[in-house]
Every structure is written in structure tokens, then in C-alpha cells.
Amino acid sequence: MRYFNRIIIAINTLLFIAVGVFFVSVSVNAGLNKIVADNLNTILANLNTQFAARFVVFTVGAILLLIALLTIIGNIQNKINERTVVLQSPLGDIMVSLSAIEDFSKIIKNQVAGIKEIRGRVTSKRKGLNVTAWATLYSDRSVADATQEIQEAIIQYIKYTLGIETEIKPRIIVSKVVYKAPQESGKGKK
């Protein structure tokens, strides 16, 4: 289906380019305007008298409508496939929403020390899942240690939740490191 969508997109692009070039050239060149008007009059006269001309115009119109419809269907299907993961079970297919998987951020925030905020984005590709997490970390831990621990927690969460053994390499983007004062042990408290 992916190649079919690419073919449809290529056809749409060529049609838009052809129509755009036609409109620009007609609006710029007055001589071409007369030629186009004469040809359109000939085509319209033939449509009124010849069945073959009507059939050709009908066929071209039907093909263009079919291309438009297939483009819409292909785009909708891509969005549906992109936002779900299909798991195989003996009783049938199970579709898991990627937004459900993206909830890892709520669990990982409580598991890994040194995270102030974390949010994630999961996309499904043919080769597996792409996981990206944006994290705001506290300064009381090493960024390398915290991000490695976040990656391990994401892998463990997704493998446990989905029950799959696909290789997952989460990408962590540290958007901010927030200063966190070291906690003092009982000073100033009564």
C-alpha cells in the first residue's frame, strides 16, 4: 500500500504542476489565450456532437475523481496505522494505541530519580517502535546516569506492557537541567 500511495502522490503532484503551469502561461501570454480559447471551443463543440469525445472526457474525469478518493483513503489509512500497534494473539489481533504507550512518562517519572518532567512520543514503523522522550532533569544527578536509567526504564516498560521482544532504542532529549538545592539533614528545623 505504501508504494501505491507514493504513486498517487506523484500523480497528484504532476497534475497540480500541469494545471499551475497552464494557468500561469495563459494569464501571462495573450497569444496563448487565443489558442486555448479556440481549442476549448472546438472541444466543447465536439462534446455536443461526438460520443467518443464525451466518453474520453468522462473517463478522464472519473480517473481524476478516483485518484482524489484514493488519496483521501490512503492518508486516513496511514494515520490509523501510524497511531496503533497490532499485537498477534491466538484469539485475534490486538490494537494498542500509541498514546497508551506514551503514558510511560507518568510511570517513569516516579521510577527514576532526578526527573522533574518527562513527556514522550511513540511512532510505529515497519522496523519497530521509535520512542522519543523530552526530559527536564534536576541538577543533583549526572545527565548521563539519569538518561541511561530513563532509557532502561522505557525499554522495560514497553516490553512489559506490550509483551514484545522488539529492539527499542529510545532517544532522550534533555530540554532543561533545573537546579535543585541539596537537601540539608535537619538544619534549621525544630
N, C-alpha and C positions, 0 to 999 in steps of 0.2 A: 504493500500500500504506500510505502514511503516513496518509491520510485514513481508511482502513479501521481502522487501529489506534486512531485517535482516537475513532472511533465505538464501537469495542469498549470502550475505556477509559471512555467516557461511560456506556455501558450498565452496565458493572460498577459504576461509582460509584453510579448510580441504584439498582441492586439492593441494594448494601450500605446505602445510606441508608434504603431502604424497609424492609429487614429490621431494621436497627438501630432505627428509629422504632417498628416493630411490637413488638419485644422490650421496649423501654423502656416503651411505653404499656401493654402487657399486665402488666408487672411493677408498675407504679405504680397502675393503676386496677383495682379489684376488680370493678366492674360490667362493664368491657370484657372481663375474664377470662371471665365467664359467657357473654357474646355470642360470643366467639371459640370457646369450648368447644362451644357449641351448633352454630355454623356448621361446625366441624370434624367433629362427629358427623354432621351432615347430608351433608357432602361424602363422608365415609367410607362412609355407608350407600348413597349414590348410586354410589360406585365399585364396590360389590358387586353392584348390580343393573342399572346402565345402561352400555351400551357407549360412548355419547357422552362420559360423564364420564371413563371410563378413557382414551379417546382424547385428550381435552383435557389431562389430567394428563400422559400420556405425551409429548405434543407439547411442552408447556411444559418438562418435564424434559429432553427431547432438545435443545431450543433452548438451555437453560442449560448443558448439557454441551458443546455446540458452541461457545458463547461462551467458556467456560473453555479449551477446546482451542485456539481461535483466538488467545486472549490469550497463551497459552504460546508458540505458534508465532511470533506477531508479535514478542514480546520476544526470543526466541532469534535471529530473523532480524535484528532491529535491532542486537543485539550483534555478530553476524558482519559486517554491513555497516559498522558503526562502526569496526571494528578492521582493515579492509583497504582497499586502494586497488586499483581494477581498471584495468589499462592495456590498451589495444587494440593488437593486433599483427596482421599479415596471417595468422599461423598460429593465432590464437585469443586469448582473454583471458588476461592475466597478473595474478594477485592478489598484491599485495605487502603484507605485514603491516606495520601502523603501528609495531609495536615494532622492526622492522628499520630503519625510517626514523628512529626516535627514537635510534638509535645515533650520530646526528650529533654528539652531545656528546663522544664519545671522539675523534673526528677534529678537531673544532673546538677542543677544549682544547689540542691541540698546534699548531694553526694560528695562533691569536690570542694575542698576548702579553697578560699581565695577568690571566689567568683562573686562579683556584685550583681551583674546582669548577664544573661545569655539568651540569645534567640537563634533559631535555626531555620534552615531551608533545605528541603529534601527534594531532589528531582530523580525521576526514574528514566534510565537509559537502557538500551539493549544490553550493555555490558554490566549493568548493575545499578546501584544507587549512588548518586552524588550527594554528599552531605556537606553543607557549609554552615558553620556556626560563627556568629559575631559575639564576642565576649568583652565585657568590661571587667577587668581584674583589679583586685586590691594589691597594693604595693608590698604587702607583707610576705609575699611568696615570689619565687623566681617564675618569670613568664614561661620559661622552657618547661619547668616541672609542672606548672598548672595546666599548660596547653596539652602536654603529653597525657596527663591524667584525664583531661576532658576528652581527648581522642579515644582513650581506652574505655572510658565510661560510655561514650556514644556507641562505639562498636559493640560493647557488651549489651547495652540497652536494645539496640536494633536487632542483634542476633537473638536475644532472648524473646523480644516481643514478636518478631516475625517467624522465628524458628528456622532461619535460613543460615547457610554457611557461606554465602557470597562474600567475596573480599570487599571490605568497606574501608576506604581511606578518607576519613573526614578532614576537611580543610577548616582550620580555625583562623579567624581574623580577629586579632586583638585590636579593638577600636579605641580603647582607652585603658590607662592604668591609673587608678584612683588612689591617692594617698590614704593610708589607714594608719593611724597612730597606734603604736604598740600598747597593748593593754597592760596597765600597771597592776601589780598584785597588791591590792588592798590599800595603797597610799591615798590619803585624804579621806578615807571612809571612816565613819564612826560606828 
